[in-house]
Amino acid sequence: MLAICEDCSKKYNIDESKMKGDRARFSCQECGHIIVVVRKGAADRSDENPATQPADKSRQ
């Protein structure tokens, strides 16, 4: 996966197989900006997580 620093435009090639979760965070080696990358398809899986869904108000 290609990640590009938003501040200085330095490019990083990220190996998704080494990511422990759906997101990874690291500092740019050129400018120190924090870069957050999200694994492809992670946004789709977040819809399946019941904790992110609104509560059913009929149960209250």
PDB file of N, CA, C, O and CB in Angstrom:
ATOM      1  N   MET A   1       0.854  -1.155   0.000  1.00  0.00           N
ATOM      2  CA  MET A   1       0.000   0.000   0.000  1.00  0.00           C
ATOM      3  C   MET A   1       0.910   1.231   0.000  1.00  0.00           C
ATOM      4  O   MET A   1       1.936   1.250   0.680  1.00  0.00           O
ATOM      5  CB  MET A   1      -0.977  -0.009   1.225  1.00  0.00           C
ATOM      6  N   LEU A   2       0.535   2.242  -0.755  1.00  0.00           N
ATOM      7  CA  LEU A   2       1.302   3.472  -0.836  1.00  0.00           C
ATOM      8  C   LEU A   2       0.729   4.484   0.147  1.00  0.00           C
ATOM      9  O   LEU A   2      -0.474   4.744   0.144  1.00  0.00           O
ATOM     10  CB  LEU A   2       1.295   4.035  -2.276  1.00  0.00           C
ATOM     11  N   ALA A   3       1.584   5.054   0.983  1.00  0.00           N
ATOM     12  CA  ALA A   3       1.191   6.111   1.914  1.00  0.00           C
ATOM     13  C   ALA A   3       2.047   7.327   1.598  1.00  0.00           C
ATOM     14  O   ALA A   3       3.258   7.213   1.410  1.00  0.00           O
ATOM     15  CB  ALA A   3       1.360   5.662   3.419  1.00  0.00           C
ATOM     16  N   ILE A   4       1.408   8.500   1.540  1.00  0.00           N
ATOM     17  CA  ILE A   4       2.111   9.739   1.218  1.00  0.00           C
ATOM     18  C   ILE A   4       1.907  10.730   2.358  1.00  0.00           C
ATOM     19  O   ILE A   4       0.780  10.970   2.790  1.00  0.00           O
ATOM     20  CB  ILE A   4       1.611  10.335  -0.134  1.00  0.00           C
ATOM     21  N   CYS A   5       3.002  11.301   2.838  1.00  0.00           N
ATOM     22  CA  CYS A   5       2.931  12.290   3.902  1.00  0.00           C
ATOM     23  C   CYS A   5       2.165  13.513   3.400  1.00  0.00           C
ATOM     24  O   CYS A   5       2.447  14.032   2.320  1.00  0.00           O
ATOM     25  CB  CYS A   5       4.352  12.688   4.387  1.00  0.00           C
ATOM     26  N   GLU A   6       1.200  13.963   4.190  1.00  0.00           N
ATOM     27  CA  GLU A   6       0.377  15.108   3.802  1.00  0.00           C
ATOM     28  C   GLU A   6       1.142  16.425   3.877  1.00  0.00           C
ATOM     29  O   GLU A   6       0.758  17.399   3.229  1.00  0.00           O
ATOM     30  CB  GLU A   6      -0.850  15.182   4.683  1.00  0.00           C
ATOM     31  N   ASP A   7       2.220  16.467   4.660  1.00  0.00           N
ATOM     32  CA  ASP A   7       2.974  17.709   4.816  1.00  0.00           C
ATOM     33  C   ASP A   7       4.094  17.864   3.782  1.00  0.00           C
ATOM     34  O   ASP A   7       4.200  18.910   3.142  1.00  0.00           O
ATOM     35  CB  ASP A   7       3.559  17.774   6.207  1.00  0.00           C
ATOM     36  N   CYS A   8       4.933  16.829   3.612  1.00  0.00           N
ATOM     37  CA  CYS A   8       6.103  16.977   2.737  1.00  0.00           C
ATOM     38  C   CYS A   8       6.051  16.120   1.477  1.00  0.00           C
ATOM     39  O   CYS A   8       6.940  16.220   0.630  1.00  0.00           O
ATOM     40  CB  CYS A   8       7.341  16.638   3.502  1.00  0.00           C
ATOM     41  N   SER A   9       5.027  15.281   1.337  1.00  0.00           N
ATOM     42  CA  SER A   9       4.797  14.434   0.152  1.00  0.00           C
ATOM     43  C   SER A   9       5.786  13.288   0.010  1.00  0.00           C
ATOM     44  O   SER A   9       5.904  12.719  -1.075  1.00  0.00           O
ATOM     45  CB  SER A   9       4.853  15.274  -1.086  1.00  0.00           C
ATOM     46  N   LYS A  10       6.501  12.932   1.075  1.00  0.00           N
ATOM     47  CA  LYS A  10       7.376  11.759   1.009  1.00  0.00           C
ATOM     48  C   LYS A  10       6.510  10.521   0.888  1.00  0.00           C
ATOM     49  O   LYS A  10       5.478  10.411   1.551  1.00  0.00           O
ATOM     50  CB  LYS A  10       8.306  11.669   2.258  1.00  0.00           C
ATOM     51  N   LYS A  11       6.929   9.586   0.042  1.00  0.00           N
ATOM     52  CA  LYS A  11       6.155   8.374  -0.216  1.00  0.00           C
ATOM     53  C   LYS A  11       6.715   7.195   0.557  1.00  0.00           C
ATOM     54  O   LYS A  11       7.929   7.028   0.674  1.00  0.00           O
ATOM     55  CB  LYS A  11       6.137   8.059  -1.708  1.00  0.00           C
ATOM     56  N   TYR A  12       5.802   6.373   1.089  1.00  0.00           N
ATOM     57  CA  TYR A  12       6.165   5.169   1.829  1.00  0.00           C
ATOM     58  C   TYR A  12       5.398   3.988   1.251  1.00  0.00           C
ATOM     59  O   TYR A  12       4.210   4.095   0.949  1.00  0.00           O
ATOM     60  CB  TYR A  12       5.872   5.333   3.350  1.00  0.00           C
ATOM     61  N   ASN A  13       6.083   2.867   1.101  1.00  0.00           N
ATOM     62  CA  ASN A  13       5.445   1.633   0.674  1.00  0.00           C
ATOM     63  C   ASN A  13       5.201   0.795   1.933  1.00  0.00           C
ATOM     64  O   ASN A  13       6.148   0.340   2.575  1.00  0.00           O
ATOM     65  CB  ASN A  13       6.329   0.856  -0.386  1.00  0.00           C
ATOM     66  N   ILE A  14       3.922   0.594   2.282  1.00  0.00           N
ATOM     67  CA  ILE A  14       3.548  -0.093   3.510  1.00  0.00           C
ATOM     68  C   ILE A  14       3.190  -1.544   3.200  1.00  0.00           C
ATOM     69  O   ILE A  14       2.374  -1.809   2.318  1.00  0.00           O
ATOM     70  CB  ILE A  14       2.366   0.625   4.201  1.00  0.00           C
ATOM     71  N   ASP A  15       3.798  -2.481   3.924  1.00  0.00           N
ATOM     72  CA  ASP A  15       3.480  -3.899   3.786  1.00  0.00           C
ATOM     73  C   ASP A  15       2.308  -4.217   4.709  1.00  0.00           C
ATOM     74  O   ASP A  15       2.474  -4.290   5.927  1.00  0.00           O
ATOM     75  CB  ASP A  15       4.723  -4.798   4.118  1.00  0.00           C
ATOM     76  N   GLU A  16       1.122  -4.406   4.129  1.00  0.00           N
ATOM     77  CA  GLU A  16      -0.084  -4.632   4.928  1.00  0.00           C
ATOM     78  C   GLU A  16      -0.007  -5.915   5.752  1.00  0.00           C
ATOM     79  O   GLU A  16      -0.674  -6.014   6.781  1.00  0.00           O
ATOM     80  CB  GLU A  16      -1.299  -4.681   4.024  1.00  0.00           C
ATOM     81  N   SER A  17       0.778  -6.887   5.333  1.00  0.00           N
ATOM     82  CA  SER A  17       0.866  -8.142   6.072  1.00  0.00           C
ATOM     83  C   SER A  17       1.558  -7.951   7.423  1.00  0.00           C
ATOM     84  O   SER A  17       1.416  -8.794   8.309  1.00  0.00           O
ATOM     85  CB  SER A  17       1.612  -9.187   5.246  1.00  0.00           C
ATOM     86  N   LYS A  18       2.298  -6.863   7.592  1.00  0.00           N
ATOM     87  CA  LYS A  18       2.980  -6.602   8.856  1.00  0.00           C
ATOM     88  C   LYS A  18       2.149  -5.731   9.799  1.00  0.00           C
ATOM     89  O   LYS A  18       2.557  -5.490  10.935  1.00  0.00           O
ATOM     90  CB  LYS A  18       4.314  -5.937   8.591  1.00  0.00           C
ATOM     91  N   MET A  19       1.003  -5.264   9.344  1.00  0.00           N
ATOM     92  CA  MET A  19       0.130  -4.466  10.203  1.00  0.00           C
ATOM     93  C   MET A  19      -0.590  -5.382  11.170  1.00  0.00           C
ATOM     94  O   MET A  19      -1.128  -6.411  10.761  1.00  0.00           O
ATOM     95  CB  MET A  19      -0.884  -3.648   9.367  1.00  0.00           C
ATOM     96  N   LYS A  20      -0.611  -5.026  12.453  1.00  0.00           N
ATOM     97  CA  LYS A  20      -1.249  -5.862  13.472  1.00  0.00           C
ATOM     98  C   LYS A  20      -2.759  -5.685  13.493  1.00  0.00           C
ATOM     99  O   LYS A  20      -3.486  -6.616  13.840  1.00  0.00           O
ATOM    100  CB  LYS A  20      -0.681  -5.543  14.841  1.00  0.00           C
ATOM    101  N   GLY A  21      -3.234  -4.513  13.128  1.00  0.00           N
ATOM    102  CA  GLY A  21      -4.667  -4.227  13.141  1.00  0.00           C
ATOM    103  C   GLY A  21      -5.093  -3.619  11.821  1.00  0.00           C
ATOM    104  O   GLY A  21      -4.396  -3.738  10.813  1.00  0.00           O
ATOM    105  N   ASP A  22      -6.245  -2.967  11.837  1.00  0.00           N
ATOM    106  CA  ASP A  22      -6.756  -2.335  10.629  1.00  0.00           C
ATOM    107  C   ASP A  22      -6.113  -0.975  10.378  1.00  0.00           C
ATOM    108  O   ASP A  22      -6.208  -0.438   9.274  1.00  0.00           O
ATOM    109  CB  ASP A  22      -8.257  -2.184  10.720  1.00  0.00           C
ATOM    110  N   ARG A  23      -5.458  -0.416  11.396  1.00  0.00           N
ATOM    111  CA  ARG A  23      -4.825   0.891  11.280  1.00  0.00           C
ATOM    112  C   ARG A  23      -3.384   0.828  11.759  1.00  0.00           C
ATOM    113  O   ARG A  23      -3.034   0.037  12.635  1.00  0.00           O
ATOM    114  CB  ARG A  23      -5.605   1.941  12.078  1.00  0.00           C
ATOM    115  N   ALA A  24      -2.557   1.680  11.162  1.00  0.00           N
ATOM    116  CA  ALA A  24      -1.168   1.812  11.602  1.00  0.00           C
ATOM    117  C   ALA A  24      -0.834   3.303  11.634  1.00  0.00           C
ATOM    118  O   ALA A  24      -1.356   4.087  10.842  1.00  0.00           O
ATOM    119  CB  ALA A  24      -0.181   1.022  10.656  1.00  0.00           C
ATOM    120  N   ARG A  25       0.037   3.674  12.555  1.00  0.00           N
ATOM    121  CA  ARG A  25       0.424   5.072  12.710  1.00  0.00           C
ATOM    122  C   ARG A  25       1.942   5.135  12.830  1.00  0.00           C
ATOM    123  O   ARG A  25       2.550   4.360  13.568  1.00  0.00           O
ATOM    124  CB  ARG A  25      -0.268   5.722  13.956  1.00  0.00           C
ATOM    125  N   PHE A  26       2.547   6.070  12.093  1.00  0.00           N
ATOM    126  CA  PHE A  26       3.998   6.248  12.177  1.00  0.00           C
ATOM    127  C   PHE A  26       4.348   7.690  11.851  1.00  0.00           C
ATOM    128  O   PHE A  26       3.538   8.430  11.293  1.00  0.00           O
ATOM    129  CB  PHE A  26       4.738   5.277  11.219  1.00  0.00           C
ATOM    130  N   SER A  27       5.566   8.077  12.208  1.00  0.00           N
ATOM    131  CA  SER A  27       6.056   9.431  11.944  1.00  0.00           C
ATOM    132  C   SER A  27       6.828   9.456  10.637  1.00  0.00           C
ATOM    133  O   SER A  27       7.581   8.533  10.327  1.00  0.00           O
ATOM    134  CB  SER A  27       6.945   9.931  13.103  1.00  0.00           C
ATOM    135  N   CYS A  28       6.631  10.526   9.872  1.00  0.00           N
ATOM    136  CA  CYS A  28       7.388  10.725   8.636  1.00  0.00           C
ATOM    137  C   CYS A  28       8.857  10.933   8.989  1.00  0.00           C
ATOM    138  O   CYS A  28       9.172  11.695   9.903  1.00  0.00           O
ATOM    139  CB  CYS A  28       6.834  11.940   7.822  1.00  0.00           C
ATOM    140  N   GLN A  29       9.739  10.275   8.289  1.00  0.00           N
ATOM    141  CA  GLN A  29      11.166  10.381   8.567  1.00  0.00           C
ATOM    142  C   GLN A  29      11.740  11.715   8.098  1.00  0.00           C
ATOM    143  O   GLN A  29      12.805  12.126   8.560  1.00  0.00           O
ATOM    144  CB  GLN A  29      11.911   9.238   7.904  1.00  0.00           C
ATOM    145  N   GLU A  30      11.045  12.394   7.187  1.00  0.00           N
ATOM    146  CA  GLU A  30      11.529  13.670   6.679  1.00  0.00           C
ATOM    147  C   GLU A  30      11.099  14.851   7.552  1.00  0.00           C
ATOM    148  O   GLU A  30      11.924  15.697   7.896  1.00  0.00           O
ATOM    149  CB  GLU A  30      11.037  13.875   5.266  1.00  0.00           C
ATOM    150  N   CYS A  31       9.809  14.914   7.913  1.00  0.00           N
ATOM    151  CA  CYS A  31       9.298  16.111   8.592  1.00  0.00           C
ATOM    152  C   CYS A  31       8.697  15.842   9.967  1.00  0.00           C
ATOM    153  O   CYS A  31       8.415  16.785  10.705  1.00  0.00           O
ATOM    154  CB  CYS A  31       8.266  16.765   7.733  1.00  0.00           C
ATOM    155  N   GLY A  32       8.495  14.571  10.330  1.00  0.00           N
ATOM    156  CA  GLY A  32       7.961  14.243  11.648  1.00  0.00           C
ATOM    157  C   GLY A  32       6.445  14.208  11.730  1.00  0.00           C
ATOM    158  O   GLY A  32       5.896  13.916  12.793  1.00  0.00           O
ATOM    159  N   HIS A  33       5.754  14.497  10.634  1.00  0.00           N
ATOM    160  CA  HIS A  33       4.290  14.466  10.610  1.00  0.00           C
ATOM    161  C   HIS A  33       3.800  13.048  10.922  1.00  0.00           C
ATOM    162  O   HIS A  33       4.404  12.072  10.478  1.00  0.00           O
ATOM    163  CB  HIS A  33       3.749  14.943   9.227  1.00  0.00           C
ATOM    164  N   ILE A  34       2.701  12.932  11.689  1.00  0.00           N
ATOM    165  CA  ILE A  34       2.128  11.632  12.016  1.00  0.00           C
ATOM    166  C   ILE A  34       1.262  11.176  10.838  1.00  0.00           C
ATOM    167  O   ILE A  34       0.363  11.898  10.408  1.00  0.00           O
ATOM    168  CB  ILE A  34       1.291  11.698  13.342  1.00  0.00           C
ATOM    169  N   ILE A  35       1.535   9.992  10.326  1.00  0.00           N
ATOM    170  CA  ILE A  35       0.799   9.413   9.205  1.00  0.00           C
ATOM    171  C   ILE A  35      -0.016   8.243   9.728  1.00  0.00           C
ATOM    172  O   ILE A  35       0.516   7.367  10.411  1.00  0.00           O
ATOM    173  CB  ILE A  35       1.762   8.959   8.058  1.00  0.00           C
ATOM    174  N   VAL A  36      -1.293   8.226   9.414  1.00  0.00           N
ATOM    175  CA  VAL A  36      -2.177   7.130   9.802  1.00  0.00           C
ATOM    176  C   VAL A  36      -2.651   6.459   8.523  1.00  0.00           C
ATOM    177  O   VAL A  36      -3.191   7.113   7.630  1.00  0.00           O
ATOM    178  CB  VAL A  36      -3.392   7.636  10.671  1.00  0.00           C
ATOM    179  N   VAL A  37      -2.445   5.147   8.441  1.00  0.00           N
ATOM    180  CA  VAL A  37      -2.923   4.390   7.281  1.00  0.00           C
ATOM    181  C   VAL A  37      -3.971   3.388   7.749  1.00  0.00           C
ATOM    182  O   VAL A  37      -3.883   2.843   8.849  1.00  0.00           O
ATOM    183  CB  VAL A  37      -1.746   3.664   6.553  1.00  0.00           C
ATOM    184  N   VAL A  38      -4.957   3.158   6.897  1.00  0.00           N
ATOM    185  CA  VAL A  38      -6.042   2.232   7.194  1.00  0.00           C
ATOM    186  C   VAL A  38      -6.001   1.129   6.154  1.00  0.00           C
ATOM    187  O   VAL A  38      -5.928   1.392   4.954  1.00  0.00           O
ATOM    188  CB  VAL A  38      -7.433   2.952   7.206  1.00  0.00           C
ATOM    189  N   ARG A  39      -6.048  -0.098   6.621  1.00  0.00           N
ATOM    190  CA  ARG A  39      -6.007  -1.258   5.733  1.00  0.00           C
ATOM    191  C   ARG A  39      -7.206  -1.220   4.782  1.00  0.00           C
ATOM    192  O   ARG A  39      -8.306  -0.833   5.179  1.00  0.00           O
ATOM    193  CB  ARG A  39      -5.998  -2.581   6.554  1.00  0.00           C
ATOM    194  N   LYS A  40      -6.994  -1.616   3.544  1.00  0.00           N
ATOM    195  CA  LYS A  40      -8.076  -1.647   2.562  1.00  0.00           C
ATOM    196  C   LYS A  40      -9.189  -2.555   3.056  1.00  0.00           C
ATOM    197  O   LYS A  40      -8.927  -3.670   3.509  1.00  0.00           O
ATOM    198  CB  LYS A  40      -7.561  -2.122   1.184  1.00  0.00           C
ATOM    199  N   GLY A  41     -10.433  -2.085   2.972  1.00  0.00           N
ATOM    200  CA  GLY A  41     -11.580  -2.867   3.411  1.00  0.00           C
ATOM    201  C   GLY A  41     -11.891  -2.708   4.891  1.00  0.00           C
ATOM    202  O   GLY A  41     -12.909  -3.224   5.352  1.00  0.00           O
ATOM    203  N   ALA A  42     -11.054  -2.017   5.651  1.00  0.00           N
ATOM    204  CA  ALA A  42     -11.298  -1.852   7.087  1.00  0.00           C
ATOM    205  C   ALA A  42     -12.538  -1.005   7.329  1.00  0.00           C
ATOM    206  O   ALA A  42     -13.266  -1.250   8.290  1.00  0.00           O
ATOM    207  CB  ALA A  42     -10.079  -1.214   7.774  1.00  0.00           C
ATOM    208  N   ALA A  43     -12.792  -0.029   6.494  1.00  0.00           N
ATOM    209  CA  ALA A  43     -13.977   0.819   6.660  1.00  0.00           C
ATOM    210  C   ALA A  43     -15.247   0.000   6.443  1.00  0.00           C
ATOM    211  O   ALA A  43     -16.262   0.251   7.094  1.00  0.00           O
ATOM    212  CB  ALA A  43     -13.935   2.015   5.678  1.00  0.00           C
ATOM    213  N   ASP A  44     -15.200  -0.964   5.545  1.00  0.00           N
ATOM    214  CA  ASP A  44     -16.357  -1.824   5.301  1.00  0.00           C
ATOM    215  C   ASP A  44     -16.646  -2.700   6.508  1.00  0.00           C
ATOM    216  O   ASP A  44     -17.811  -2.929   6.836  1.00  0.00           O
ATOM    217  CB  ASP A  44     -16.127  -2.693   4.064  1.00  0.00           C
ATOM    218  N   ARG A  45     -15.601  -3.198   7.180  1.00  0.00           N
ATOM    219  CA  ARG A  45     -15.787  -4.075   8.338  1.00  0.00           C
ATOM    220  C   ARG A  45     -16.292  -3.307   9.548  1.00  0.00           C
ATOM    221  O   ARG A  45     -16.928  -3.894  10.422  1.00  0.00           O
ATOM    222  CB  ARG A  45     -14.483  -4.780   8.683  1.00  0.00           C
ATOM    223  N   SER A  46     -16.023  -2.003   9.621  1.00  0.00           N
ATOM    224  CA  SER A  46     -16.480  -1.231  10.780  1.00  0.00           C
ATOM    225  C   SER A  46     -18.006  -1.150  10.797  1.00  0.00           C
ATOM    226  O   SER A  46     -18.587  -0.954  11.864  1.00  0.00           O
ATOM    227  CB  SER A  46     -15.869   0.189  10.763  1.00  0.00           C
ATOM    228  N   ASP A  47     -18.667  -1.295   9.657  1.00  0.00           N
ATOM    229  CA  ASP A  47     -20.122  -1.285   9.611  1.00  0.00           C
ATOM    230  C   ASP A  47     -20.701  -2.522  10.282  1.00  0.00           C
ATOM    231  O   ASP A  47     -21.853  -2.509  10.716  1.00  0.00           O
ATOM    232  CB  ASP A  47     -20.606  -1.194   8.170  1.00  0.00           C
ATOM    233  N   GLU A  48     -19.910  -3.594  10.370  1.00  0.00           N
ATOM    234  CA  GLU A  48     -20.367  -4.843  10.972  1.00  0.00           C
ATOM    235  C   GLU A  48     -20.235  -4.837  12.488  1.00  0.00           C
ATOM    236  O   GLU A  48     -20.802  -5.703  13.153  1.00  0.00           O
ATOM    237  CB  GLU A  48     -19.593  -6.007  10.399  1.00  0.00           C
ATOM    238  N   ASN A  49     -19.498  -3.880  13.052  1.00  0.00           N
ATOM    239  CA  ASN A  49     -19.260  -3.822  14.483  1.00  0.00           C
ATOM    240  C   ASN A  49     -20.480  -3.229  15.181  1.00  0.00           C
ATOM    241  O   ASN A  49     -20.810  -2.070  14.933  1.00  0.00           O
ATOM    242  CB  ASN A  49     -17.994  -2.995  14.796  1.00  0.00           C
ATOM    243  N   PRO A  50     -21.155  -3.975  16.037  1.00  0.00           N
ATOM    244  CA  PRO A  50     -22.353  -3.458  16.690  1.00  0.00           C
ATOM    245  C   PRO A  50     -22.070  -2.289  17.623  1.00  0.00           C
ATOM    246  O   PRO A  50     -22.977  -1.509  17.913  1.00  0.00           O
ATOM    247  CB  PRO A  50     -23.023  -4.554  17.457  1.00  0.00           C
ATOM    248  N   ALA A  51     -20.862  -2.150  18.093  1.00  0.00           N
ATOM    249  CA  ALA A  51     -20.548  -1.042  18.997  1.00  0.00           C
ATOM    250  C   ALA A  51     -20.623   0.299  18.286  1.00  0.00           C
ATOM    251  O   ALA A  51     -20.821   1.328  18.933  1.00  0.00           O
ATOM    252  CB  ALA A  51     -19.163  -1.228  19.601  1.00  0.00           C
ATOM    253  N   THR A  52     -20.470   0.307  16.971  1.00  0.00           N
ATOM    254  CA  THR A  52     -20.509   1.555  16.221  1.00  0.00           C
ATOM    255  C   THR A  52     -21.919   1.867  15.729  1.00  0.00           C
ATOM    256  O   THR A  52     -22.140   2.938  15.165  1.00  0.00           O
ATOM    257  CB  THR A  52     -19.549   1.491  15.042  1.00  0.00           C
ATOM    258  N   GLN A  53     -22.862   0.979  15.923  1.00  0.00           N
ATOM    259  CA  GLN A  53     -24.228   1.185  15.474  1.00  0.00           C
ATOM    260  C   GLN A  53     -25.016   1.956  16.518  1.00  0.00           C
ATOM    261  O   GLN A  53     -24.768   1.803  17.714  1.00  0.00           O
ATOM    262  CB  GLN A  53     -24.905  -0.153  15.174  1.00  0.00           C
ATOM    263  N   PRO A  54     -25.971   2.791  16.085  1.00  0.00           N
ATOM    264  CA  PRO A  54     -26.794   3.512  17.068  1.00  0.00           C
ATOM    265  C   PRO A  54     -27.644   2.554  17.875  1.00  0.00           C
ATOM    266  O   PRO A  54     -28.048   1.502  17.379  1.00  0.00           O
ATOM    267  CB  PRO A  54     -27.691   4.540  16.373  1.00  0.00           C
ATOM    268  N   ALA A  55     -27.914   2.916  19.117  1.00  0.00           N
ATOM    269  CA  ALA A  55     -28.707   2.061  20.011  1.00  0.00           C
ATOM    270  C   ALA A  55     -30.158   2.012  19.533  1.00  0.00           C
ATOM    271  O   ALA A  55     -30.677   2.984  18.985  1.00  0.00           O
ATOM    272  CB  ALA A  55     -28.637   2.578  21.478  1.00  0.00           C
ATOM    273  N   ASP A  56     -30.789   0.889  19.746  1.00  0.00           N
ATOM    274  CA  ASP A  56     -32.198   0.702  19.406  1.00  0.00           C
ATOM    275  C   ASP A  56     -33.030   1.373  20.496  1.00  0.00           C
ATOM    276  O   ASP A  56     -33.078   0.877  21.621  1.00  0.00           O
ATOM    277  CB  ASP A  56     -32.562  -0.827  19.265  1.00  0.00           C
ATOM    278  N   LYS A  57     -33.679   2.476  20.188  1.00  0.00           N
ATOM    279  CA  LYS A  57     -34.410   3.251  21.190  1.00  0.00           C
ATOM    280  C   LYS A  57     -35.702   2.573  21.627  1.00  0.00           C
ATOM    281  O   LYS A  57     -36.270   2.957  22.650  1.00  0.00           O
ATOM    282  CB  LYS A  57     -34.719   4.625  20.651  1.00  0.00           C
ATOM    283  N   SER A  58     -36.180   1.589  20.893  1.00  0.00           N
ATOM    284  CA  SER A  58     -37.420   0.918  21.278  1.00  0.00           C
ATOM    285  C   SER A  58     -37.204   0.024  22.500  1.00  0.00           C
ATOM    286  O   SER A  58     -38.179  -0.360  23.145  1.00  0.00           O
ATOM    287  CB  SER A  58     -37.963   0.090  20.105  1.00  0.00           C
ATOM    288  N   ARG A  59     -35.966  -0.316  22.836  1.00  0.00           N
ATOM    289  CA  ARG A  59     -35.659  -1.185  23.981  1.00  0.00           C
ATOM    290  C   ARG A  59     -35.617  -0.412  25.293  1.00  0.00           C
ATOM    291  O   ARG A  59     -35.581  -1.031  26.357  1.00  0.00           O
ATOM    292  CB  ARG A  59     -34.328  -1.889  23.764  1.00  0.00           C
ATOM    293  N   GLN A  60     -35.619   0.902  25.255  1.00  0.00           N
ATOM    294  CA  GLN A  60     -35.447   1.703  26.475  1.00  0.00           C
ATOM    295  C   GLN A  60     -36.705   1.758  27.276  1.00  0.00           C
ATOM    296  O   GLN A  60     -36.737   2.388  28.332  1.00  0.00           O
ATOM    297  CB  GLN A  60     -35.004   3.102  26.144  1.00  0.00           C
TER     298      GLN A  60
END
